[in-house]
Amino acid sequence: MKNTERLQKYEFEDYTIITNFETFNEAEVYASEKGGELVEVGFTDGADNPLSNTAGNLIRDGRTFRVGLDPEYEVLYSDDPRFQEMAETVLENMKEKENDVAPEDWISDQNIATGDRIIIVKNGEVNTVTTRERIKYLMRGNVYELAVKLMNRNID
């Protein structure tokens, strides 16, 4: 696996949970290389530590994360065909509002994987452009993530 800097480690007594994989394949390779297993975890009810949670159906769907928000919100993931169109509209509106200063930080931030970006829509309008990390802390949403579970004897 190339870049492990972005990975998050959560250590428990007998095992460690690794999250924040950019792609499903990346998680599979990491699990294979480290002798771990793919699992699903959730950061729910404001929890800082991941708990076993399969509500996101991530392994079944081959996804790295899902967001759970109140029903009035619609989540557009970066692989959604409407995402790019809406992102371009948001950028145009921001440039116009900020007198053509390029507010593209959320698109070009090197610490944010392309697949981590999401757009939250409420009542047909863009509510916010954000990432899975921000959902946990700013919107008090649930984030379900694909993870690798390593028994502590397998940790480097």
N, C-alpha and C positions, 0 to 999 in steps of 0.2 A: 504494500500500500504506500502511495506516494506521500501525501500530506496528512500527518496525524496531529498537527498543531491545533486544528479546530475541534478535535474530539474532546468531549467532556467526560470525566471519570467521576463516578460516585461509588465510594468504597463503603462496603458493609462488612459485617463480621466475617462471613465465609466466602463472599464473592464481591466482584466489582462489576458495575454496569457502565458500559461505554455507550455514549449517545452522540448525536450531532453528525451523523454520516451524511455526506453529500448525495450519494446515490445508493440504491438498494444493492447493486453489485459490489460497491465499496464495502458495505457492511458484511456481505457474504464472504468476500475475500478475507476481511479482517478476522471474522469468526473462524474461518478455515485455517488461516495462518497461526492464530493464537490458541486453537483448540477450544474455542468457545461455542456458544449456541446463540442463534438469533432469537430474540424475545421482543415482546412489545411492552412498553411502559407508558405510564401517564403521569403528567404533572397536573394534578387536579386539585380543586378546592384551595388553590394558593400554595400548594406544597412545593418546597424547594428541592425535595428529593424524589426521584422517580419511584413509582410503585407499579407492580405488575398490573397491566390493564390492557385488554385486547379490544376495547371499544372502537379503536381506530381501524381495525381489520387491515393492518399494514402489511403483514406477511402475505395474506391472501391476495391483496391488491398490488403488491410489489412497490410500495411507497415507503418513504423515509419518515414522513410525519403527516399528521392531520391536525386541524384545529377545531375545537368545539366551542362555539359561542352561542349566545341566546338566539332563538329562532328568527328574530327580525334581521339578523345579519346574514349576508351571503359571503362566502369565502371563495376568492378566485386564486388558485395556485398558479405558479409560473408556467405550468404545462397546460393550462386551460387556454383554448384558442382566444377567448375574450380578454385574457390578461394583457397581452402585448398591445392590443388596440386601446384598452383602457389606460395602460401605463403611458402610452404616447400622449393621450389626451391630457392626463394629469400633468405630465411634464410641460406640455405646451401652456396649460393654464398657469402653472407655477412660474414659468419664465415670463409670461405676460405680467403676472401680478408683481413679480420681483424685478421688473424692468430689465428683462433679458439676462439676469444673472443666472448662470446654469446651476439649478438646484438638483443636480443629478447624483448627489452623494449616496442616496439610498440605492442607486443603480450600480455605481462604480465601487462601492466600498469593498475592498479586497478581503475583508474578514467575513463577508456575507456571501455564502454560496448562492449561485444563481437560483437554484431550486428552493432556497429558503424564503424568497420574497413572496409576499402575498398582498392582495388588495382586499380590503373589507368594504363591502357594499351594504348600504342601509337605505331602504326606500328607493332603490334604483340609482342612488348617487354614491360616489366614492366617499366612504367615511374616513378611511385612512389607508396609507400604504405602509406596510410594516414587515416585520420578520417574525418567525416563530418565537424567538426569545422575548421580543417585546409583548407578544400576546400574553405570555405567562404573567408578566409583571404589570403591564399598563392596562390591559383590558380584562384582567382577572378571568381569562378564558382557560379552557383546558387544552393542553397540548399533548398529543399522543405521538410517541417517537419509537422508531425502530431502534433496537439496541442490541448490543452483544453482551452476553452474560459470561463472565470468566470466573471460574473458581479461583480463589486467591493463589493457589499453587501455580496458576498459568500466567500470572502477571509478570511483566518485565521489571 
